Amino acid sequence: MVEVAERAALRGGAPEPDRREGGGAPPRARGNGDGAKDDESMLLAVMTSAPHSIPDPEVVAKARRRKFTSEYKRKIVEAADACSSPGDLGALLRREGLYSSHLSVWRQQRDEALATGLAPRKRGRKPAKNPLADRVAVLERTNARLEHELFKARTIIEVQKKVALLLGNPLLDVEASS
Protein backbone atom coordinates (compact mmCIF):
# COMPACT_ATOMS: atom_id res chain seq x y z
CA MET A 1 0.00 0.00 0.00
CA VAL A 2 2.89 2.32 0.71
CA GLU A 3 4.20 1.86 -2.83
CA VAL A 4 0.77 2.68 -4.24
CA ALA A 5 0.61 5.85 -2.17
CA GLU A 6 4.15 6.84 -3.20
CA ARG A 7 3.33 6.34 -6.89
CA ALA A 8 0.15 8.36 -6.48
CA ALA A 9 2.00 11.17 -4.74
CA LEU A 10 4.62 11.27 -7.50
CA ARG A 11 1.90 11.37 -10.17
CA GLY A 12 -0.04 13.96 -8.21
CA GLY A 13 -3.30 11.98 -8.29
CA ALA A 14 -5.32 9.55 -6.28
CA PRO A 15 -3.89 6.14 -5.46
CA GLU A 16 -4.60 3.31 -7.86
CA PRO A 17 -7.07 0.64 -6.72
CA ASP A 18 -5.53 -2.35 -5.01
CA ARG A 19 -5.04 -5.26 -7.43
CA ARG A 20 -4.49 -8.07 -4.95
CA GLU A 21 -5.88 -11.55 -5.41
CA GLY A 22 -9.53 -11.65 -4.49
CA GLY A 23 -10.05 -8.08 -5.70
CA GLY A 24 -11.32 -6.93 -2.34
CA ALA A 25 -10.29 -4.11 -0.11
CA PRO A 26 -6.85 -4.18 1.46
CA PRO A 27 -6.61 -6.07 4.74
CA ARG A 28 -7.31 -4.11 7.90
CA ALA A 29 -4.43 -3.08 10.07
CA ARG A 30 -3.71 -5.12 13.12
CA GLY A 31 -4.08 -2.76 16.00
CA ASN A 32 -4.53 -2.93 19.69
CA GLY A 33 -8.17 -1.94 19.38
CA ASP A 34 -7.76 1.70 20.46
CA GLY A 35 -8.81 3.01 17.03
CA ALA A 36 -5.34 4.32 16.02
CA LYS A 37 -4.54 4.32 12.31
CA ASP A 38 -1.81 2.07 11.09
CA ASP A 39 1.46 3.41 9.65
CA GLU A 40 0.43 2.94 6.04
CA SER A 41 -2.80 4.88 6.34
CA MET A 42 -1.01 7.65 8.24
CA LEU A 43 1.65 7.79 5.55
CA LEU A 44 -1.03 7.92 2.85
CA ALA A 45 -2.84 10.72 4.65
CA VAL A 46 0.36 12.73 5.11
CA MET A 47 1.54 12.22 1.53
CA THR A 48 -1.80 13.22 -0.02
CA SER A 49 -2.43 16.18 2.26
CA ALA A 50 0.94 17.97 2.31
CA PRO A 51 3.73 16.46 0.21
CA HIS A 52 6.33 18.94 1.45
CA SER A 53 5.76 18.49 5.19
CA ILE A 54 7.96 15.37 5.46
CA PRO A 55 11.67 16.19 5.76
CA ASP A 56 13.85 14.44 3.24
CA PRO A 57 15.80 11.66 5.03
CA GLU A 58 18.45 11.48 2.32
CA VAL A 59 21.97 12.57 3.12
CA VAL A 60 23.09 15.58 1.14
CA ALA A 61 25.07 14.45 -1.92
CA LYS A 62 27.88 16.90 -1.29
CA ALA A 63 28.70 17.77 2.28
CA ARG A 64 29.41 21.39 3.04
CA ARG A 65 32.86 22.14 4.38
CA ARG A 66 32.96 23.88 7.73
CA LYS A 67 34.64 27.27 7.75
CA PHE A 68 36.23 28.59 10.91
CA THR A 69 37.11 32.24 11.41
CA SER A 70 40.59 33.19 12.50
CA GLU A 71 39.16 34.60 15.75
CA TYR A 72 37.47 31.27 16.54
CA LYS A 73 40.66 29.34 15.72
CA ARG A 74 42.71 31.64 17.97
CA LYS A 75 40.20 31.27 20.83
CA ILE A 76 40.17 27.46 20.59
CA VAL A 77 43.97 27.19 20.38
CA GLU A 78 44.32 29.42 23.44
CA ALA A 79 41.73 27.36 25.33
CA ALA A 80 43.52 24.15 24.30
CA ASP A 81 46.87 25.53 25.46
CA ALA A 82 45.26 26.43 28.81
CA CYS A 83 44.03 22.84 29.39
CA SER A 84 46.15 21.37 32.17
CA SER A 85 44.45 18.33 33.67
CA PRO A 86 43.98 15.07 31.75
CA GLY A 87 40.73 14.96 29.82
CA ASP A 88 40.25 18.72 29.58
CA LEU A 89 41.47 18.84 25.98
CA GLY A 90 39.25 15.94 24.93
CA ALA A 91 36.25 17.57 26.60
CA LEU A 92 36.99 20.84 24.77
CA LEU A 93 37.24 19.07 21.42
CA ARG A 94 34.01 17.11 22.00
CA ARG A 95 32.16 20.23 23.14
CA GLU A 96 33.23 22.16 20.05
CA GLY A 97 32.85 19.21 17.66
CA LEU A 98 36.48 19.35 16.53
CA TYR A 99 39.25 16.86 15.89
CA SER A 100 42.78 16.90 17.24
CA SER A 101 44.02 17.40 13.67
CA HIS A 102 42.24 20.78 13.66
CA LEU A 103 44.33 21.84 16.64
CA SER A 104 47.61 20.69 15.14
CA VAL A 105 46.93 22.47 11.83
CA TRP A 106 45.78 25.63 13.58
CA ARG A 107 48.85 25.65 15.82
CA GLN A 108 51.06 25.25 12.76
CA GLN A 109 49.23 28.12 11.04
CA ARG A 110 49.69 30.25 14.16
CA ASP A 111 53.42 29.53 14.29
CA GLU A 112 53.84 30.28 10.58
CA ALA A 113 51.91 33.53 10.97
CA LEU A 114 54.12 34.57 13.88
CA ALA A 115 57.26 33.77 11.89
CA THR A 116 56.11 35.59 8.76
CA GLY A 117 54.62 38.43 10.78
CA LEU A 118 58.02 39.26 12.29
CA ALA A 119 60.01 38.73 9.09
CA PRO A 120 60.93 41.83 7.07
CA ARG A 121 58.69 42.36 4.07
CA LYS A 122 59.46 43.99 0.79
CA ARG A 123 57.70 47.32 0.56
CA GLY A 124 55.98 48.84 -2.42
CA ARG A 125 54.01 47.50 -5.30
CA LYS A 126 54.33 43.97 -6.50
CA PRO A 127 56.22 43.77 -9.80
CA ALA A 128 53.89 43.70 -12.79
CA LYS A 129 53.74 40.40 -14.65
CA ASN A 130 55.13 40.50 -18.17
CA PRO A 131 52.13 40.24 -20.53
CA LEU A 132 54.16 38.12 -22.98
CA ALA A 133 55.31 35.62 -20.34
CA ASP A 134 52.33 33.31 -20.92
CA ARG A 135 52.84 33.35 -24.69
CA VAL A 136 56.57 32.65 -24.29
CA ALA A 137 55.84 29.69 -21.99
CA VAL A 138 53.40 28.21 -24.53
CA LEU A 139 55.91 28.64 -27.36
CA GLU A 140 58.71 27.05 -25.31
CA ARG A 141 56.55 24.01 -24.55
CA THR A 142 55.60 23.71 -28.24
CA ASN A 143 59.25 24.01 -29.25
CA ALA A 144 60.31 21.30 -26.79
CA ARG A 145 57.54 18.98 -28.04
CA LEU A 146 58.51 19.51 -31.67
CA GLU A 147 62.21 18.92 -30.92
CA HIS A 148 61.31 15.64 -29.22
CA GLU A 149 59.22 14.56 -32.23
CA LEU A 150 62.10 15.46 -34.57
CA PHE A 151 64.48 13.36 -32.47
CA LYS A 152 62.11 10.37 -32.70
CA ALA A 153 61.73 10.83 -36.47
CA ARG A 154 65.51 10.95 -36.98
CA THR A 155 65.92 7.81 -34.87
CA ILE A 156 63.34 5.98 -36.97
CA ILE A 157 65.07 7.05 -40.18
CA GLU A 158 68.43 5.82 -38.88
CA VAL A 159 66.92 2.44 -37.98
CA GLN A 160 65.33 2.18 -41.43
CA LYS A 161 68.68 2.90 -43.08
CA LYS A 162 70.41 0.19 -41.03
CA VAL A 163 67.69 -2.36 -41.80
CA ALA A 164 67.89 -1.57 -45.52
CA LEU A 165 71.68 -1.91 -45.44
CA LEU A 166 71.41 -5.30 -43.69
CA LEU A 167 68.91 -6.49 -46.30
CA GLY A 168 71.22 -5.43 -49.11
CA ASN A 169 69.04 -2.60 -50.38
CA PRO A 170 70.76 0.58 -49.21
CA LEU A 171 68.60 3.71 -49.19
CA LEU A 172 69.84 6.87 -50.78
CA ASP A 173 71.03 9.39 -48.25
CA VAL A 174 68.82 12.42 -48.85
CA GLU A 175 71.00 14.77 -46.82
CA ALA A 176 74.24 13.73 -48.60
CA SER A 177 72.78 14.02 -52.12
CA SER A 178 71.41 17.55 -51.68
C-alpha positions in Angstrom: 0.0 0.0 0.0 2.9 2.3 0.7 4.2 1.9 -2.8 0.8 2.7 -4.2 0.6 5.8 -2.2 4.1 6.8 -3.2 3.3 6.3 -6.9 0.1 8.4 -6.5 2.0 11.2 -4.7 4.6 11.3 -7.5 1.9 11.4 -10.2 0.0 14.0 -8.2 -3.3 12.0 -8.3 -5.3 9.6 -6.3 -3.9 6.1 -5.5 -4.6 3.3 -7.9 -7.1 0.6 -6.7 -5.5 -2.4 -5.0 -5.0 -5.3 -7.4 -4.5 -8.1 -4.9 -5.9 -11.6 -5.4 -9.5 -11.6 -4.5 -10.0 -8.1 -5.7 -11.3 -6.9 -2.3 -10.3 -4.1 -0.1 -6.8 -4.2 1.5 -6.6 -6.1 4.7 -7.3 -4.1 7.9 -4.4 -3.1 10.1 -3.7 -5.1 13.1 -4.1 -2.8 16.0 -4.5 -2.9 19.7 -8.2 -1.9 19.4 -7.8 1.7 20.5 -8.8 3.0 17.0 -5.3 4.3 16.0 -4.5 4.3 12.3 -1.8 2.1 11.1 1.5 3.4 9.7 0.4 2.9 6.0 -2.8 4.9 6.3 -1.0 7.7 8.2 1.7 7.8 5.5 -1.0 7.9 2.8 -2.8 10.7 4.7 0.4 12.7 5.1 1.5 12.2 1.5 -1.8 13.2 0.0 -2.4 16.2 2.3 0.9 18.0 2.3 3.7 16.5 0.2 6.3 18.9 1.5 5.8 18.5 5.2 8.0 15.4 5.5 11.7 16.2 5.8 13.9 14.4 3.2 15.8 11.7 5.0 18.4 11.5 2.3 22.0 12.6 3.1 23.1 15.6 1.1 25.1 14.5 -1.9 27.9 16.9 -1.3 28.7 17.8 2.3 29.4 21.4 3.0 32.9 22.1 4.4 33.0 23.9 7.7 34.6 27.3 7.7 36.2 28.6 10.9 37.1 32.2 11.4 40.6 33.2 12.5 39.2 34.6 15.7 37.5 31.3 16.5 40.7 29.3 15.7 42.7 31.6 18.0 40.2 31.3 20.8 40.2 27.5 20.6 44.0 27.2 20.4 44.3 29.4 23.4 41.7 27.4 25.3 43.5 24.1 24.3 46.9 25.5 25.5 45.3 26.4 28.8 44.0 22.8 29.4 46.2 21.4 32.2 44.4 18.3 33.7 44.0 15.1 31.8 40.7 15.0 29.8 40.2 18.7 29.6 41.5 18.8 26.0 39.3 15.9 24.9 36.3 17.6 26.6 37.0 20.8 24.8 37.2 19.1 21.4 34.0 17.1 22.0 32.2 20.2 23.1 33.2 22.2 20.0 32.9 19.2 17.7 36.5 19.3 16.5 39.2 16.9 15.9 42.8 16.9 17.2 44.0 17.4 13.7 42.2 20.8 13.7 44.3 21.8 16.6 47.6 20.7 15.1 46.9 22.5 11.8 45.8 25.6 13.6 48.8 25.7 15.8 51.1 25.2 12.8 49.2 28.1 11.0 49.7 30.3 14.2 53.4 29.5 14.3 53.8 30.3 10.6 51.9 33.5 11.0 54.1 34.6 13.9 57.3 33.8 11.9 56.1 35.6 8.8 54.6 38.4 10.8 58.0 39.3 12.3 60.0 38.7 9.1 60.9 41.8 7.1 58.7 42.4 4.1 59.5 44.0 0.8 57.7 47.3 0.6 56.0 48.8 -2.4 54.0 47.5 -5.3 54.3 44.0 -6.5 56.2 43.8 -9.8 53.9 43.7 -12.8 53.7 40.4 -14.7 55.1 40.5 -18.2 52.1 40.2 -20.5 54.2 38.1 -23.0 55.3 35.6 -20.3 52.3 33.3 -20.9 52.8 33.4 -24.7 56.6 32.7 -24.3 55.8 29.7 -22.0 53.4 28.2 -24.5 55.9 28.6 -27.4 58.7 27.1 -25.3 56.5 24.0 -24.6 55.6 23.7 -28.2 59.2 24.0 -29.3 60.3 21.3 -26.8 57.5 19.0 -28.0 58.5 19.5 -31.7 62.2 18.9 -30.9 61.3 15.6 -29.2 59.2 14.6 -32.2 62.1 15.5 -34.6 64.5 13.4 -32.5 62.1 10.4 -32.7 61.7 10.8 -36.5 65.5 11.0 -37.0 65.9 7.8 -34.9 63.3 6.0 -37.0 65.1 7.1 -40.2 68.4 5.8 -38.9 66.9 2.4 -38.0 65.3 2.2 -41.4 68.7 2.9 -43.1 70.4 0.2 -41.0 67.7 -2.4 -41.8 67.9 -1.6 -45.5 71.7 -1.9 -45.4 71.4 -5.3 -43.7 68.9 -6.5 -46.3 71.2 -5.4 -49.1 69.0 -2.6 -50.4 70.8 0.6 -49.2 68.6 3.7 -49.2 69.8 6.9 -50.8 71.0 9.4 -48.3 68.8 12.4 -48.8 71.0 14.8 -46.8 74.2 13.7 -48.6 72.8 14.0 -52.1 71.4 17.5 -51.7 
